[in-house]
Amino acid sequence: MEDLKKRKMEEMGNNGEFSTQEQLRSLLDPLAKSQLVDLLSRLGSQYPSIAEEIKSIASSDPVHRKLFVRGLAWNTSSETLCAAFRVHGEIEEGAVIYDKATGKSRGYGFITYKHMESAQTALRAPSKLIDGRLAVCNLACEGLSGASTTPDLAQRKLYIGGLAPDVSSEVLLNYFGRHGEIEEGSVAYDKDTNESRGFGFVTYKTVEAAKKAIDDPQKILGGRTIIVKLADTHKSKPVQTPLPAAAVVPVALPMAPAYAQPGKAHPHVAPAGYTYPQAVAPYPTASSYASPPAAPAPYPTQPPIPYAPLAAKKDPPGMPPTAPMGMGGYPYYIGKQ
């Protein structure tokens, strides 16, 4: 009898627990994610057993153990990447991502730790100098941008131009490290030749450090005067953005109903109000036009005025009857003709 009662009580208890879980699921299912997170965080802070269960489930999920590492040098290998992050704990998987077509590094990679605590330790110091370049890591679930989505990034990231070919990323970081702690920075290198492109970028952790670097009057590095300004102002050039093809809607031009529209076949049925072929009116002949009236004369016609003919007077031949007199009473001599 006692065994039977005990078995019935166990069955009742199990059935009661099952019904309670189903009821709780039905209550929690319509809740939003933010509400569930707030509820579990409160319960975890009050009950240590719930907190341990939350940590165990979170640690088994790779979302809290996988890191995205950007800013890698083109010659950084997967072995070099894992060696740089192995100081924080045991690595489950790590690799540099390569382009399938060219076989060259794409400048980033991933690190997956075996324990969540190792990933959290690595995130406390996200910047690491690997192969002369300062790489930055963040949780892979945050996307490719990671910490660069902070609102003040435009005030912390600097463009460094006019660099000498022999200036490396390490020299660049040491030079600008005097103004404040650097979060990320490197010289831009050509993918094919691995040579410096003459410029680079430096991202400080604070806006004040970036302002100090801009206001510094001594901007000489590698024997050259370098350019230091905000990276956002360097790349903000007015570019006309082309409209997407979906935004351009063709509009048909309004045309007379008697003519075919472009791009469409001519209808075989005659439009309403027209008949084909249409009769053409004959052109009038030249005889049907009347001669224009003559314009009246503005003035009456005047008869010609006769004039008496004027006879030309000729001098008689020979010497003149009287000798002409010149000035002062002297005779006027005429040379021989």
C-alpha positions in Angstrom: 0.0 0.0 0.0 2.7 2.4 0.8 4.5 1.8 -2.4 1.3 2.4 -4.4 0.7 5.7 -2.6 4.2 6.8 -3.2 4.0 5.9 -6.9 0.7 7.9 -7.2 2.2 10.9 -5.5 5.2 10.8 -7.9 2.9 10.6 -10.9 0.8 13.5 -9.6 4.0 15.5 -9.0 5.3 14.8 -12.5 2.0 15.7 -14.1 1.8 18.9 -12.1 5.4 19.8 -13.2 4.6 19.1 -16.8 1.4 21.2 -16.8 3.3 24.0 -15.0 6.0 24.1 -17.8 3.4 24.1 -20.5 1.6 27.0 -18.8 4.9 28.9 -18.4 5.7 28.4 -22.1 2.3 29.7 -23.1 2.8 32.8 -20.9 6.4 33.5 -22.1 5.8 32.8 -25.8 4.1 36.1 -26.7 6.6 38.2 -24.7 9.2 40.4 -26.6 12.9 39.6 -26.4 13.6 42.7 -24.3 11.0 41.5 -21.7 12.5 38.0 -21.6 16.0 39.4 -21.2 14.9 41.7 -18.4 13.1 38.9 -16.6 16.0 36.4 -16.8 18.5 39.0 -15.7 16.4 39.8 -12.6 15.9 36.1 -11.8 19.6 35.4 -12.3 20.6 38.2 -9.9 18.3 36.8 -7.2 18.9 33.1 -7.6 22.5 31.8 -8.2 21.3 28.5 -9.6 19.5 30.3 -12.5 22.6 32.5 -13.1 24.7 29.4 -13.5 22.2 27.8 -15.9 22.2 31.0 -18.0 26.0 31.0 -18.1 26.2 27.3 -19.1 23.8 27.8 -22.0 25.5 31.0 -23.1 29.0 29.3 -23.0 27.8 26.4 -25.2 26.7 28.9 -27.9 29.5 30.1 -30.2 27.9 33.5 -30.4 29.7 34.4 -27.2 33.0 32.7 -28.1 33.6 33.7 -31.7 35.6 36.9 -32.4 35.9 38.9 -35.6 39.4 40.3 -36.2 39.9 43.1 -38.8 42.8 45.2 -39.9 45.2 42.3 -40.6 48.2 42.7 -42.7 48.1 41.0 -46.2 50.9 38.6 -45.2 49.3 37.5 -41.9 48.6 33.8 -41.9 46.1 31.8 -39.8 48.9 30.4 -37.6 50.1 34.0 -36.8 46.6 35.0 -36.0 46.0 32.1 -33.6 49.4 32.7 -31.9 48.5 36.3 -31.2 45.1 35.3 -29.5 46.2 32.1 -27.8 47.5 34.1 -24.8 43.9 34.6 -23.6 42.9 30.9 -23.6 42.4 27.7 -25.6 41.4 28.3 -29.2 38.8 26.0 -30.8 39.1 27.4 -34.3 40.9 30.3 -36.0 41.5 31.3 -39.6 42.3 34.2 -41.9 39.8 34.7 -44.7 41.2 34.6 -48.2 39.8 35.6 -51.6 38.7 32.6 -53.6 39.7 34.2 -56.9 43.1 35.6 -56.1 44.1 33.5 -53.1 45.1 36.6 -51.2 44.1 37.7 -47.7 41.0 39.9 -47.4 42.4 41.6 -44.3 40.3 39.9 -41.6 39.7 36.6 -39.9 37.9 34.8 -37.0 38.9 33.3 -33.7 36.6 30.9 -31.8 37.6 30.2 -28.2 36.7 27.0 -26.3 35.4 28.9 -23.3 33.4 32.1 -23.1 35.7 33.6 -20.4 38.6 33.5 -22.8 36.7 35.6 -25.4 35.7 38.1 -22.7 39.4 38.5 -21.6 40.4 39.1 -25.3 37.7 41.8 -25.6 39.2 43.7 -22.7 42.2 44.5 -24.9 40.7 44.5 -28.4 43.7 46.1 -30.2 46.7 43.8 -31.0 49.8 44.5 -33.0 50.1 41.6 -35.5 52.8 41.7 -38.2 53.3 45.4 -37.8 49.7 46.3 -38.0 47.2 47.1 -35.2 44.3 44.7 -35.6 41.1 45.1 -33.7 38.7 42.4 -32.5 35.0 42.3 -31.5 32.3 39.7 -31.2 31.4 38.2 -34.6 27.7 38.6 -33.9 28.2 42.4 -33.9 29.0 42.3 -37.6 31.9 43.6 -39.7 31.7 47.1 -38.2 31.9 46.1 -34.6 33.0 49.0 -32.3 33.3 51.3 -35.3 29.6 52.1 -35.0 30.1 54.4 -32.1 28.6 57.9 -32.6 31.9 59.7 -32.0 33.9 57.6 -34.5 34.0 60.5 -37.0 35.7 62.7 -34.4 38.3 60.0 -33.4 39.4 58.6 -36.8 42.2 60.5 -38.5 43.6 60.4 -42.0 47.4 60.6 -42.3 48.7 61.6 -45.7 52.1 62.3 -47.2 53.8 59.4 -45.6 57.3 58.3 -46.7 57.6 54.9 -48.3 59.7 53.6 -45.5 57.2 54.5 -42.7 55.7 51.3 -41.3 52.5 50.9 -39.3 54.5 50.4 -36.1 56.4 53.6 -36.7 53.1 55.4 -37.4 51.5 54.1 -34.2 54.5 55.0 -32.1 54.6 58.5 -33.5 50.9 59.2 -32.8 50.8 57.3 -29.5 52.2 60.3 -27.7 48.8 62.1 -28.0 46.7 59.3 -26.4 45.7 55.7 -26.5 45.2 54.3 -30.0 42.3 52.0 -30.7 43.2 51.1 -34.3 45.7 52.3 -36.9 47.9 51.2 -39.8 49.5 52.3 -43.1 47.6 51.5 -46.2 49.5 49.0 -48.3 49.0 47.8 -51.9 47.5 44.3 -52.1 49.6 43.3 -55.1 53.0 44.8 -54.3 52.6 45.1 -50.5 54.2 48.6 -50.7 53.0 51.7 -48.8 50.4 53.8 -50.6 51.6 56.9 -48.8 48.8 57.3 -46.4 47.2 55.6 -43.4 44.6 55.9 -40.6 44.7 56.3 -36.9 41.7 55.9 -34.6 42.0 57.1 -31.0 40.0 56.0 -28.1 39.0 59.5 -27.1 38.1 62.6 -29.1 40.5 64.7 -27.0 43.5 62.7 -28.2 42.4 63.1 -31.8 42.2 66.9 -31.4 45.7 67.0 -29.9 47.1 65.2 -32.9 45.4 67.6 -35.3 46.5 70.7 -33.4 50.1 69.5 -33.0 52.3 72.0 -35.0 55.1 69.5 -35.4 53.8 67.2 -38.1 57.1 65.8 -39.5 57.5 62.0 -39.8 60.2 60.2 -41.8 61.7 63.5 -42.9 58.4 64.7 -44.5 55.6 67.1 -43.4 52.5 64.9 -43.1 48.9 65.7 -43.4 46.7 65.1 -40.3 42.9 65.6 -40.5 39.7 63.9 -39.8 39.1 60.9 -42.0 35.5 61.8 -42.5 36.4 65.2 -44.0 38.9 63.5 -46.3 36.4 61.2 -47.9 33.4 63.5 -47.9 33.4 64.5 -51.5 30.2 65.5 -53.4 29.3 62.4 -55.4 26.2 62.3 -57.5 24.4 59.1 -56.6 22.8 57.5 -59.6 19.1 56.7 -59.3 18.3 52.9 -59.1 16.7 51.4 -62.1 13.6 50.7 -60.1 13.2 54.4 -59.4 13.0 55.3 -63.1 9.5 54.8 -64.3 8.9 55.1 -68.1 6.1 57.6 -68.9 4.3 57.3 -72.2 4.0 60.6 -74.1 0.5 61.7 -74.9 0.0 61.5 -78.7 -2.9 62.0 -81.1 -5.1 59.0 -81.4 -4.6 58.9 -85.2 -0.9 58.1 -84.9 0.9 55.0 -83.6 2.9 55.5 -80.4 6.7 54.7 -80.4 7.5 51.1 -79.5 4.0 49.8 -80.3 2.7 48.1 -83.4 0.4 50.2 -85.6 -3.2 49.1 -85.0 -5.0 47.6 -88.0 -8.3 49.1 -86.9 -8.7 52.7 -88.0 -9.1 55.1 -85.1 -12.5 56.5 -84.4 -13.4 59.6 -86.4 -11.0 58.9 -89.3 -11.4 57.0 -92.6 -8.6 55.6 -94.7 -7.7 56.6 -97.4 -8.7 60.2 -96.8 -9.7 62.4 -99.8 -7.2 65.1 -100.7 -8.5 68.5 -101.9 -7.2 69.6 -105.3 -4.7 72.4 -105.5 -6.1 75.6 -107.3 -4.6 76.5 -110.7 -2.7 79.7 -111.6 -5.6 81.0 -113.6 -7.9 80.9 -110.6 -5.8 83.5 -108.7 -6.8 87.2 -109.4 -4.1 89.6 -110.3 -3.3 92.0 -107.5 -4.6 95.6 -108.0 -2.0 98.2 -109.1 -0.9 100.6 -106.4 -1.9 104.2 -107.1 0.9 106.6 -108.0 1.8 108.8 -105.0 2.6 111.9 -107.2 1.1 113.1 -110.6 3.3 112.6 -113.6 5.2 115.9 -114.5 6.2 116.7 -118.1 9.9 117.3 -118.9 11.1 120.9 -118.8 12.9 122.0 -122.0 16.2 123.9 -121.7 17.9 126.0 -124.5 21.1 124.5 -125.8 24.3 126.1 -124.5 26.9 126.8 -127.2 30.5 126.3 -126.1 32.5 129.5 -126.5 35.8 129.1 -128.2 38.8 131.5 -128.2 39.9 132.8 -131.6 43.2 131.5 -132.8 46.3 133.6 -132.6 47.5 136.1 -130.0 44.9 138.0 -128.0 44.3 141.6 -129.1 45.5 143.0 -125.9 48.4 141.7 -123.9 47.3 140.6 -120.5 48.8 142.4 -117.6 50.3 140.8 -114.6 50.7 142.0 -111.1 52.4 145.4 -110.6 51.7 146.5 -114.1 54.2 144.1 -115.6 53.3 142.4 -118.8 52.1 138.8 -118.7 54.1 136.6 -120.9 52.8 133.3 -122.2 55.2 130.6 -123.1 55.2 129.1 -126.5 52.7 126.4 -127.1 
